[in-house]
Every structure is written in structure tokens, then in C-alpha cells.
Amino acid sequence: DRDISDMIHRLNFYSSARARDLREGRRGGTFATNLRRLFTRFFKCYILRKGYREGGYGFLIALFAGLYPLLSYLKATLEDG
């Protein structure tokens, strides 16, 4: 990605695609499950995969990786087809 704006755009694009899949009946879990995934995915990307070595971009990548399942779930639940 060229900048943070591109990263946000990509997160939005992929979470919208996942939300469409969830609306079509694919399993997406509950709100609590997806909230837990935010923290576990962030921990996995930032700590276990050593994203902290990348500085601010590593933090953003880990944050967006964590937000992806929760954002997808919320889009599938709250948005009309």
C-alpha cells in the first residue's frame, strides 16, 4: 500500500466482501466471538509475528487485521443487502 488511506480502503473493500459472504449464510459467529477475535488477531500480528518491529505501520496492520472480523460481522448485521 502506498499510504494509510490505501490501507483503510483495502480494509473496507475486503470487509465488505466478507460481509456479503456472511449475509449469504456462511458462518460468522456472534458479536462476542468477533470482539474476541479483534484482540487475538491483533496479538498474533503485533506480538507473535513481531509486527512491532515495523513501527507505526506494523501497529496499523495488526489493528486492521484485528478489526477485519468485527467490521465484517457488523457490516453483515447492520447494513441492508
N, CA, C and O atoms as a GROMACS GRO file, in nm:
protein
  324
    1ASP      N    1   0.084  -0.119   0.000
    1ASP     CA    2   0.000   0.000   0.000
    1ASP      C    3   0.088   0.125   0.000
    1ASP      O    4   0.196   0.128   0.059
    2ARG      N    5   0.038   0.226  -0.067
    2ARG     CA    6   0.115   0.350  -0.077
    2ARG      C    7   0.110   0.432   0.051
    2ARG      O    8   0.209   0.492   0.091
    3ASP      N    9  -0.007   0.433   0.118
    3ASP     CA   10  -0.021   0.512   0.239
    3ASP      C   11  -0.134   0.456   0.325
    3ASP      O   12  -0.195   0.354   0.292
    4ILE      N   13  -0.160   0.523   0.436
    4ILE     CA   14  -0.263   0.477   0.530
    4ILE      C   15  -0.400   0.477   0.465
    4ILE      O   16  -0.482   0.389   0.493
    5SER      N   17  -0.426   0.574   0.380
    5SER     CA   18  -0.555   0.580   0.311
    5SER      C   19  -0.580   0.454   0.229
    5SER      O   20  -0.692   0.402   0.227
    6ASP      N   21  -0.478   0.404   0.161
    6ASP     CA   22  -0.491   0.280   0.085
    6ASP      C   23  -0.519   0.161   0.176
    6ASP      O   24  -0.596   0.071   0.142
    7MET      N   25  -0.455   0.160   0.292
    7MET     CA   26  -0.478   0.051   0.388
    7MET      C   27  -0.624   0.050   0.435
    7MET      O   28  -0.686  -0.055   0.446
    8ILE      N   29  -0.677   0.168   0.462
    8ILE     CA   30  -0.816   0.179   0.507
    8ILE      C   31  -0.910   0.138   0.394
    8ILE      O   32  -1.009   0.069   0.418
    9HIS      N   33  -0.880   0.180   0.273
    9HIS     CA   34  -0.962   0.143   0.158
    9HIS      C   35  -0.964  -0.009   0.140
    9HIS      O   36  -1.069  -0.067   0.114
   10ARG      N   37  -0.849  -0.072   0.153
   10ARG     CA   38  -0.841  -0.217   0.138
   10ARG      C   39  -0.918  -0.289   0.249
   10ARG      O   40  -0.987  -0.387   0.222
   11LEU      N   41  -0.907  -0.240   0.372
   11LEU     CA   42  -0.984  -0.297   0.483
   11LEU      C   43  -1.133  -0.287   0.454
   11LEU      O   44  -1.207  -0.382   0.476
   12ASN      N   45  -1.177  -0.172   0.406
   12ASN     CA   46  -1.318  -0.153   0.374
   12ASN      C   47  -1.362  -0.247   0.263
   12ASN      O   48  -1.470  -0.307   0.271
   13PHE      N   49  -1.281  -0.260   0.158
   13PHE     CA   50  -1.316  -0.346   0.045
   13PHE      C   51  -1.330  -0.492   0.088
   13PHE      O   52  -1.430  -0.557   0.056
   14TYR      N   53  -1.230  -0.543   0.160
   14TYR     CA   54  -1.232  -0.684   0.199
   14TYR      C   55  -1.336  -0.713   0.306
   14TYR      O   56  -1.396  -0.821   0.305
   15SER      N   57  -1.360  -0.620   0.397
   15SER     CA   58  -1.463  -0.644   0.498
   15SER      C   59  -1.602  -0.639   0.435
   15SER      O   60  -1.691  -0.711   0.480
   16SER      N   61  -1.621  -0.558   0.332
   16SER     CA   62  -1.750  -0.557   0.261
   16SER      C   63  -1.771  -0.688   0.186
   16SER      O   64  -1.882  -0.741   0.185
   17ALA      N   65  -1.666  -0.740   0.125
   17ALA     CA   66  -1.677  -0.869   0.056
   17ALA      C   67  -1.709  -0.980   0.154
   17ALA      O   68  -1.792  -1.067   0.126
   18ARG      N   69  -1.644  -0.980   0.269
   18ARG     CA   70  -1.670  -1.081   0.372
   18ARG      C   71  -1.813  -1.066   0.426
   18ARG      O   72  -1.879  -1.166   0.453
   19ALA      N   73  -1.860  -0.943   0.441
   19ALA     CA   74  -1.997  -0.920   0.489
   19ALA      C   75  -2.099  -0.979   0.392
   19ALA      O   76  -2.200  -1.035   0.433
   20ARG      N   77  -2.072  -0.966   0.261
   20ARG     CA   78  -2.161  -1.027   0.161
   20ARG      C   79  -2.164  -1.178   0.179
   20ARG      O   80  -2.271  -1.240   0.172
   21ASP      N   81  -2.049  -1.238   0.202
   21ASP     CA   82  -2.043  -1.383   0.226
   21ASP      C   83  -2.122  -1.421   0.352
   21ASP      O   84  -2.194  -1.520   0.353
   22LEU      N   85  -2.108  -1.341   0.456
   22LEU     CA   86  -2.180  -1.371   0.580
   22LEU      C   87  -2.331  -1.360   0.560
   22LEU      O   88  -2.407  -1.440   0.615
   23ARG      N   89  -2.374  -1.263   0.482
   23ARG     CA   90  -2.517  -1.247   0.454
   23ARG      C   91  -2.572  -1.365   0.375
   23ARG      O   92  -2.690  -1.397   0.385
   24GLU      N   93  -2.486  -1.429   0.296
   24GLU     CA   94  -2.529  -1.544   0.216
   24GLU      C   95  -2.534  -1.672   0.298
   24GLU      O   96  -2.557  -1.780   0.244
   25GLY      N   97  -2.514  -1.660   0.427
   25GLY     CA   98  -2.532  -1.775   0.514
   25GLY      C   99  -2.407  -1.842   0.565
   25GLY      O  100  -2.414  -1.939   0.640
   26ARG      N  101  -2.292  -1.791   0.526
   26ARG     CA  102  -2.169  -1.851   0.578
   26ARG      C  103  -2.153  -1.810   0.724
   26ARG      O  104  -2.187  -1.698   0.762
   27ARG      N  105  -2.102  -1.899   0.802
   27ARG     CA  106  -2.091  -1.879   0.946
   27ARG      C  107  -2.002  -1.761   0.981
   27ARG      O  108  -1.891  -1.749   0.930
   28GLY      N  109  -2.050  -1.674   1.070
   28GLY     CA  110  -1.971  -1.558   1.107
   28GLY      C  111  -1.954  -1.541   1.256
   28GLY      O  112  -1.883  -1.450   1.299
   29GLY      N  113  -2.017  -1.626   1.336
   29GLY     CA  114  -2.004  -1.615   1.480
   29GLY      C  115  -2.095  -1.509   1.539
   29GLY      O  116  -2.182  -1.455   1.471
   30THR      N  117  -2.074  -1.481   1.665
   30THR     CA  118  -2.154  -1.382   1.737
   30THR      C  119  -2.072  -1.254   1.754
   30THR      O  120  -1.954  -1.249   1.720
   31PHE      N  121  -2.137  -1.152   1.807
   31PHE     CA  122  -2.067  -1.028   1.834
   31PHE      C  123  -1.952  -1.052   1.931
   31PHE      O  124  -1.841  -1.003   1.911
   32ALA      N  125  -1.979  -1.127   2.038
   32ALA     CA  126  -1.876  -1.154   2.139
   32ALA      C  127  -1.757  -1.229   2.078
   32ALA      O  128  -1.642  -1.200   2.110
   33THR      N  129  -1.786  -1.325   1.993
   33THR     CA  130  -1.678  -1.402   1.928
   33THR      C  131  -1.592  -1.311   1.842
   33THR      O  132  -1.469  -1.319   1.845
   34ASN      N  133  -1.656  -1.224   1.766
   34ASN     CA  134  -1.582  -1.135   1.678
   34ASN      C  135  -1.508  -1.026   1.755
   34ASN      O  136  -1.402  -0.980   1.712
   35LEU      N  137  -1.562  -0.986   1.868
   35LEU     CA  138  -1.492  -0.891   1.954
   35LEU      C  139  -1.365  -0.955   2.010
   35LEU      O  140  -1.260  -0.892   2.017
   36ARG      N  141  -1.376  -1.081   2.051
   36ARG     CA  142  -1.258  -1.154   2.099
   36ARG      C  143  -1.154  -1.168   1.988
   36ARG      O  144  -1.034  -1.156   2.013
   37ARG      N  145  -1.201  -1.193   1.866
   37ARG     CA  146  -1.109  -1.207   1.752
   37ARG      C  147  -1.028  -1.080   1.728
   37ARG      O  148  -0.913  -1.087   1.685
   38LEU      N  149  -1.088  -0.965   1.756
   38LEU     CA  150  -1.016  -0.839   1.740
   38LEU      C  151  -0.887  -0.844   1.822
   38LEU      O  152  -0.779  -0.812   1.773
   39PHE      N  153  -0.900  -0.885   1.948
   39PHE     CA  154  -0.784  -0.886   2.036
   39PHE      C  155  -0.687  -0.999   2.004
   39PHE      O  156  -0.566  -0.980   2.007
   40THR      N  157  -0.739  -1.117   1.972
   40THR     CA  158  -0.649  -1.229   1.943
   40THR      C  159  -0.574  -1.209   1.812
   40THR      O  160  -0.455  -1.241   1.803
   41ARG      N  161  -0.641  -1.155   1.711
   41ARG     CA  162  -0.572  -1.131   1.583
   41ARG      C  163  -0.468  -1.020   1.597
   41ARG      O  164  -0.359  -1.029   1.541
   42PHE      N  165  -0.503  -0.915   1.673
   42PHE     CA  166  -0.407  -0.808   1.697
   42PHE      C  167  -0.284  -0.864   1.768
   42PHE      O  168  -0.171  -0.836   1.728
   43PHE      N  169  -0.306  -0.942   1.873
   43PHE     CA  170  -0.195  -1.001   1.949
   43PHE      C  171  -0.108  -1.088   1.859
   43PHE      O  172   0.015  -1.083   1.864
   44LYS      N  173  -0.174  -1.169   1.777
   44LYS     CA  174  -0.100  -1.259   1.688
   44LYS      C  175  -0.013  -1.180   1.590
   44LYS      O  176   0.105  -1.212   1.571
   45CYS      N  177  -0.071  -1.076   1.529
   45CYS     CA  178   0.004  -0.999   1.429
   45CYS      C  179   0.111  -0.909   1.491
   45CYS      O  180   0.222  -0.900   1.440
   46TYR      N  181   0.077  -0.845   1.602
   46TYR     CA  182   0.168  -0.746   1.658
   46TYR      C  183   0.275  -0.808   1.746
   46TYR      O  184   0.391  -0.767   1.742
   47ILE      N  185   0.237  -0.906   1.827
   47ILE     CA  186   0.333  -0.964   1.921
   47ILE      C  187   0.397  -1.091   1.864
   47ILE      O  188   0.520  -1.098   1.850
   48LEU      N  189   0.315  -1.190   1.831
   48LEU     CA  190   0.371  -1.318   1.789
   48LEU      C  191   0.445  -1.310   1.656
   48LEU      O  192   0.548  -1.374   1.638
   49ARG      N  193   0.392  -1.232   1.562
   49ARG     CA  194   0.460  -1.216   1.432
   49ARG      C  195   0.554  -1.096   1.429
   49ARG      O  196   0.607  -1.060   1.324
   50LYS      N  197   0.574  -1.036   1.544
   50LYS     CA  198   0.668  -0.926   1.564
   50LYS      C  199   0.640  -0.805   1.475
   50LYS      O  200   0.732  -0.746   1.417
   51GLY      N  201   0.513  -0.768   1.465
   51GLY     CA  202   0.475  -0.650   1.390
   51GLY      C  203   0.529  -0.522   1.450
   51GLY      O  204   0.542  -0.421   1.381
   52TYR      N  205   0.561  -0.525   1.580
   52TYR     CA  206   0.616  -0.408   1.646
   52TYR      C  207   0.748  -0.364   1.584
   52TYR      O  208   0.788  -0.248   1.598
   53ARG      N  209   0.815  -0.454   1.516
   53ARG     CA  210   0.941  -0.419   1.450
   53ARG      C  211   0.921  -0.324   1.333
   53ARG      O  212   1.015  -0.257   1.289
   54GLU      N  213   0.799  -0.318   1.281
   54GLU     CA  214   0.769  -0.231   1.168
   54GLU      C  215   0.725  -0.092   1.212
   54GLU      O  216   0.693  -0.008   1.128
   55GLY      N  217   0.723  -0.067   1.341
   55GLY     CA  218   0.685   0.064   1.391
   55GLY      C  219   0.536   0.091   1.376
   55GLY      O  220   0.453   0.004   1.401
   56GLY      N  221   0.504   0.212   1.334
   56GLY     CA  222   0.365   0.253   1.320
   56GLY      C  223   0.287   0.171   1.220
   56GLY      O  224   0.171   0.139   1.242
   57TYR      N  225   0.351   0.137   1.109
   57TYR     CA  226   0.282   0.056   1.008
   57TYR      C  227   0.253  -0.084   1.060
   57TYR      O  228   0.148  -0.142   1.028
   58GLY      N  229   0.342  -0.140   1.137
   58GLY     CA  230   0.317  -0.270   1.197
   58GLY      C  231   0.198  -0.266   1.291
   58GLY      O  232   0.118  -0.359   1.296
   59PHE      N  233   0.189  -0.156   1.367
   59PHE     CA  234   0.075  -0.140   1.457
   59PHE      C  235  -0.055  -0.130   1.377
   59PHE      O  236  -0.154  -0.194   1.412
   60LEU      N  237  -0.055  -0.051   1.270
   60LEU     CA  238  -0.176  -0.036   1.188
   60LEU      C  239  -0.216  -0.167   1.121
   60LEU      O  240  -0.334  -0.201   1.116
   61ILE      N  241  -0.120  -0.240   1.070
   61ILE     CA  242  -0.150  -0.369   1.007
   61ILE      C  243  -0.214  -0.463   1.108
   61ILE      O  244  -0.312  -0.531   1.078
   62ALA      N  245  -0.158  -0.468   1.229
   62ALA     CA  246  -0.214  -0.554   1.333
   62ALA      C  247  -0.353  -0.507   1.374
   62ALA      O  248  -0.443  -0.588   1.395
   63LEU      N  249  -0.371  -0.376   1.385
   63LEU     CA  250  -0.501  -0.321   1.421
   63LEU      C  251  -0.606  -0.354   1.316
   63LEU      O  252  -0.716  -0.396   1.349
   64PHE      N  253  -0.572  -0.334   1.189
   64PHE     CA  254  -0.667  -0.362   1.082
   64PHE      C  255  -0.696  -0.512   1.071
   64PHE      O  256  -0.808  -0.551   1.040
   65ALA      N  257  -0.596  -0.595   1.097
   65ALA     CA  258  -0.618  -0.740   1.098
   65ALA      C  259  -0.716  -0.776   1.208
   65ALA      O  260  -0.801  -0.864   1.190
   66GLY      N  261  -0.706  -0.709   1.321
   66GLY     CA  262  -0.799  -0.733   1.430
   66GLY      C  263  -0.938  -0.681   1.402
   66GLY      O  264  -1.037  -0.743   1.440
   67LEU      N  265  -0.946  -0.567   1.337
   67LEU     CA  266  -1.077  -0.507   1.307
   67LEU      C  267  -1.154  -0.581   1.199
   67LEU      O  268  -1.276  -0.576   1.195
   68TYR      N  269  -1.083  -0.650   1.111
   68TYR     CA  270  -1.146  -0.715   0.996
   68TYR      C  271  -1.264  -0.805   1.031
   68TYR      O  272  -1.371  -0.787   0.973
   69PRO      N  273  -1.252  -0.902   1.124
   69PRO     CA  274  -1.368  -0.988   1.151
   69PRO      C  275  -1.483  -0.913   1.217
   69PRO      O  276  -1.599  -0.938   1.185
   70LEU      N  277  -1.452  -0.821   1.309
   70LEU     CA  278  -1.559  -0.746   1.376
   70LEU      C  279  -1.629  -0.653   1.278
   70LEU      O  280  -1.752  -0.645   1.278
   71LEU      N  281  -1.553  -0.584   1.197
   71LEU     CA  282  -1.611  -0.494   1.098
   71LEU      C  283  -1.696  -0.570   0.997
   71LEU      O  284  -1.804  -0.524   0.959
   72SER      N  285  -1.648  -0.684   0.953
   72SER     CA  286  -1.725  -0.767   0.859
   72SER      C  287  -1.856  -0.811   0.921
   72SER      O  288  -1.961  -0.805   0.857
   73TYR      N  289  -1.850  -0.856   1.044
   73TYR     CA  290  -1.970  -0.901   1.115
   73TYR      C  291  -2.070  -0.786   1.129
   73TYR      O  292  -2.189  -0.803   1.103
   74LEU      N  293  -2.022  -0.669   1.170
   74LEU     CA  294  -2.111  -0.555   1.189
   74LEU      C  295  -2.173  -0.509   1.057
   74LEU      O  296  -2.290  -0.473   1.053
   75LYS      N  297  -2.095  -0.510   0.951
   75LYS     CA  298  -2.150  -0.473   0.820
   75LYS      C  299  -2.257  -0.572   0.778
   75LYS      O  300  -2.362  -0.531   0.727
   76ALA      N  301  -2.234  -0.700   0.798
   76ALA     CA  302  -2.331  -0.802   0.759
   76ALA      C  303  -2.458  -0.790   0.842
   76ALA      O  304  -2.568  -0.813   0.791
   77THR      N  305  -2.445  -0.754   0.968
   77THR     CA  306  -2.558  -0.747   1.058
   77THR      C  307  -2.637  -0.617   1.043
   77THR      O  308  -2.760  -0.619   1.045
   78LEU      N  309  -2.568  -0.506   1.028
   78LEU     CA  310  -2.633  -0.376   1.035
   78LEU      C  311  -2.671  -0.316   0.900
   78LEU      O  312  -2.764  -0.234   0.893
   79GLU      N  313  -2.602  -0.354   0.795
   79GLU     CA  314  -2.631  -0.294   0.664
   79GLU      C  315  -2.734  -0.376   0.589
   79GLU      O  316  -2.741  -0.498   0.602
   80ASP      N  317  -2.814  -0.308   0.512
   80ASP     CA  318  -2.909  -0.376   0.425
   80ASP      C  319  -2.835  -0.421   0.301
   80ASP      O  320  -2.755  -0.347   0.243
   81GLY      N  321  -2.864  -0.548   0.258
   81GLY     CA  322  -2.805  -0.611   0.142
   81GLY      C  323  -2.753  -0.517   0.043
   81GLY      O  324  -2.700  -0.558  -0.060
   0.00000   0.00000   0.00000
